């Protein structure tokens, strides 16, 4: 009797697992699906199926721009550092938004792998998404055995070496390839997830890089610095020397030839030279007045700050902020937290669609864990909290009670004998406060009755 009951229970469990697998992210990209009715994917993949998208040339340009443009590196580096700092406040919440204190997901984030700490891991993730417009996170799993498929670690794949394989309509993204890898089998979507910025190019599965949007400005910064470096290498400011014009505005040809001959003699190089006739010096190229290098550089930095969503004053200094706390608060709110929110959503979406096991595949997360979510607890980040003076001012203006003020500052309420008549739960009003209609009679006077 028990044997047959156990058999029915096993079949019921397998049916429930199959049903849950069918419910996991069957939306047409990462899992083999029946997409015959998906006209969009059919048309999109008609000419793309079977190809591998590397775009090594464009992504190599982005990589070089990041490494050689100090303004681009400075902005991306500052954002990535802020992301790494804020990652310490990521929490796992259950379906009731209550924090889950212990879980293997938290262990993965706190110790992604033996080489990368949590802060360095999120720095790498943020750098990739800001340079290339996307970040590929690989999750290593345990091999055959009783813990088959158990997550072991997280790794950031360098965006400059990743290629995305284009599949058929039923399986649009079979996986990714690594540049130079001799293995013909792609890394499947169950082993990695991609975070990316929206890309208007439907033919590409890569994200859109902010550096690509600011390509002209980055190029202008590099060319301006190269021009100045050339001037310095040549001994200073480049100039053209010509004979002075006479009172009628003409230059005597013989005088012009004599000046040219004197300047071009090899024995006159790097020597002080006296001319018999007046000459004129025309500076070219290096002056900001001529090339507007300094102004264009500032405009380019402004454009970079704009595409990365940070205040430009963070790049030039903190003079417009009251203190370093205000500057860091602006950086966290405008750049770090939005990026971490993207990671939290992408990571949990990925875990919900992962299955483990060879034959009897089952979802990595159980029914309860499917409702979990990751979020940054901003209440624990000191620089994001209101100034205590401002809090006290607002509480005073709203005539808050003493207990409300104590709670706002983290003190215990006054209760029982310490709060006779609940006096500390009543509004604190200044002496002389009066109520009523300013044009009517005093509220303490007897009002006439009809």
Buried (B, 14 or more C-beta within 10 A) or exposed (E): EEEEEEEEEEEEEEEEBEEBBEEBBBEBBBBEBEBEEBEEBEEBBEEBBEBEBBBBEBBEBBBEBBEEBEBBBBBBBBBBBBBBBBBBBBBBBBEEEEEEEEEEBBEBBEBBBEEBBBBBBBBBBBBBBBBBBBBBBBBBBEEEEEEEBBBEBBBBBBBBBBBBBBBBBBBBBBBBBBEEEEEEEBBEBBBBBBBBBEBEEEEBBBBBBBBBBBBEBBEBBBEBBEBBEEBEEEEEEBEEBBBEEEEEEEBEEEBEEBBEEBEEEEEEEEEEEEBEEEBEEEBEBBBEEEBEBEEBBBBBBEBBBBBBEBBBBBBEEBEEBEEEBBBBBBBBBBBBBEBBEBBBBBBBEBBBBBBBEEEEBBBBBEEEBBEBBBBBEEEEBEBBEEEEEEBBEEBEEEEBBBBBBBBBEEEEBBEEEEBEEEEBBEEBEEEEEEEEEEEEEEEEEEEEEE
